[in-house]
Amino acid sequence: MQRRSRTMSDPSRLKFFKVFVETQSKERLRIPVYLMHMEGQKPQVFCLSGSSGDAWQVNLVEVLEKDSDELYFTHGWATFVKDNLIEHGHLLLFQYAGELNIKVEIFSRSGCPKEAAFHARCSQSKVVDHLPELDVPLVKIQSSYDHTRVQSALWLHSKSSSLCY
């Protein structure tokens, strides 16, 4: 019997966790750099699925600094935090589910699943509902400040399942 090799390209193995520190993670969350090259592309939007089954759209921003590149979930992240009642010390477990979707499990400080997360509802406005069959190209925005360059992009494509709506 031949054993199947499981590599990092196997979506079920793409997992990471974060302990939520409110002063550092309320508005944006630093994530592993490997997410920048998912499925042969440079995604700028991910869909986070919570325990309730609802989904939140978050932008991915690359911050290029002198020594390293860092990735952050930004626009949409604060809404995810608020809607799921995430507090300092909670553990967040992220698992890549394919097609730019990430399943997020939230655990309280006790280590048990956070009950409120099972009832969370997405409060994001569904802005893209009126774009049913449009092919919207990648738009890049660049700015610089304090010797740090931020590259951000919004990626919308009507055939992409990364849109949470």
C-alpha positions in Angstrom: 0.0 0.0 0.0 1.4 3.4 -1.0 1.2 6.2 1.5 0.0 9.5 0.1 2.3 12.4 0.8 0.6 15.4 2.4 2.3 18.7 1.7 1.6 22.3 2.5 -0.2 22.5 -0.8 -2.8 20.2 0.7 -5.5 22.7 1.9 -6.3 20.6 5.0 -2.8 21.2 6.3 -2.8 25.0 5.9 -3.7 26.0 9.5 -2.5 28.6 11.9 -3.6 30.0 15.2 -3.4 33.4 16.9 -4.0 34.5 20.5 -6.0 37.7 20.2 -4.2 40.7 21.8 -6.7 43.6 21.6 -4.0 46.3 21.5 -2.4 44.7 18.5 -5.2 42.9 16.7 -8.4 44.9 17.0 -8.1 46.7 13.7 -5.8 44.3 11.8 -4.3 40.9 12.3 -0.8 39.7 11.2 -1.0 36.4 9.4 1.5 34.0 7.9 3.2 35.1 4.7 2.3 31.8 2.9 -1.3 33.0 2.4 0.0 35.6 -0.1 0.5 32.9 -2.8 -2.6 30.7 -2.5 -3.8 28.8 -5.5 -1.2 30.3 -7.9 -2.3 33.9 -7.4 -1.8 36.8 -5.1 -5.1 37.1 -3.4 -6.2 40.4 -1.8 -9.6 39.3 -0.4 -10.3 36.3 1.7 -13.6 35.1 3.1 -13.6 34.2 6.8 -16.3 31.7 7.8 -17.2 31.7 11.4 -18.8 29.0 13.6 -22.2 30.4 13.0 -21.9 29.7 9.3 -21.9 33.4 8.4 -19.0 34.8 6.3 -17.0 38.0 6.4 -14.9 39.5 3.6 -11.5 40.8 4.7 -8.8 42.5 2.7 -5.2 41.2 2.7 -2.5 43.9 2.9 1.2 43.4 2.4 3.4 45.7 4.4 6.9 45.9 3.0 9.5 47.0 5.6 13.3 47.1 5.6 13.9 43.6 6.9 10.8 41.7 6.0 7.3 41.6 4.4 4.3 41.2 6.7 0.7 40.3 5.8 -2.3 41.6 7.6 -6.1 41.1 7.4 -7.4 44.7 7.4 -10.6 46.1 6.0 -13.4 43.8 7.3 -11.3 42.4 10.2 -12.6 44.8 12.8 -16.1 43.9 11.8 -15.3 40.2 12.2 -13.9 40.9 15.7 -16.9 43.0 16.7 -19.5 40.6 15.3 -17.9 37.5 16.9 -17.4 39.3 20.3 -13.7 38.4 20.2 -11.9 39.6 23.4 -8.3 39.8 24.7 -6.9 36.3 25.2 -9.2 34.4 22.9 -7.6 31.8 20.7 -8.4 31.9 17.0 -7.8 28.8 14.9 -7.7 29.4 11.1 -7.9 26.6 8.5 -7.7 27.2 4.8 -10.8 25.6 3.1 -9.8 26.3 -0.5 -11.0 28.9 -3.0 -9.7 31.7 -0.8 -12.0 30.7 2.1 -10.8 30.3 5.7 -12.7 28.7 8.5 -12.2 30.4 11.8 -12.9 28.7 15.2 -12.9 30.9 18.3 -12.0 29.6 21.7 -12.5 31.5 25.0 -9.7 31.9 27.6 -10.9 28.7 29.2 -9.9 26.8 26.0 -13.5 25.9 25.2 -15.3 27.0 22.0 -16.8 30.5 22.4 -20.6 30.0 22.5 -21.4 33.5 21.2 -19.4 32.8 18.0 -22.0 30.1 17.1 -24.6 32.9 17.0 -22.6 35.7 15.3 -24.1 37.4 12.3 -22.2 39.3 9.7 -22.9 43.1 9.8 -20.9 43.9 6.7 -23.0 45.6 4.0 -23.3 43.5 0.9 -21.9 46.1 -1.5 -21.2 43.6 -4.3 -24.8 42.4 -4.7 -25.3 44.8 -7.6 -22.4 43.4 -9.6 -23.8 40.1 -10.8 -21.9 39.5 -14.0 -19.1 42.1 -14.1 -15.5 41.2 -14.5 -13.8 43.8 -12.4 -10.0 44.0 -12.8 -7.4 44.1 -10.0 -6.9 47.6 -8.7 -3.7 48.3 -6.8 -3.3 51.2 -4.3 0.2 52.1 -3.1 1.2 54.7 -0.5 4.2 55.4 1.6 4.7 56.7 5.1 7.5 56.5 7.7 9.7 54.4 5.4 7.0 51.8 5.1 5.3 51.0 1.9 1.9 49.5 2.0 0.6 47.6 -1.0 -3.1 47.0 -0.9 -5.4 45.8 -3.5 -9.1 45.0 -3.8 -9.8 42.0 -6.0 -13.3 41.5 -7.3 -14.3 38.9 -9.9 -17.9 37.8 -10.4 -16.9 34.2 -10.8 -14.7 34.0 -7.7 -16.1 32.3 -4.6 -13.8 34.4 -2.5 -16.7 37.0 -2.4 -18.7 36.1 0.7 -22.0 37.0 -0.8 
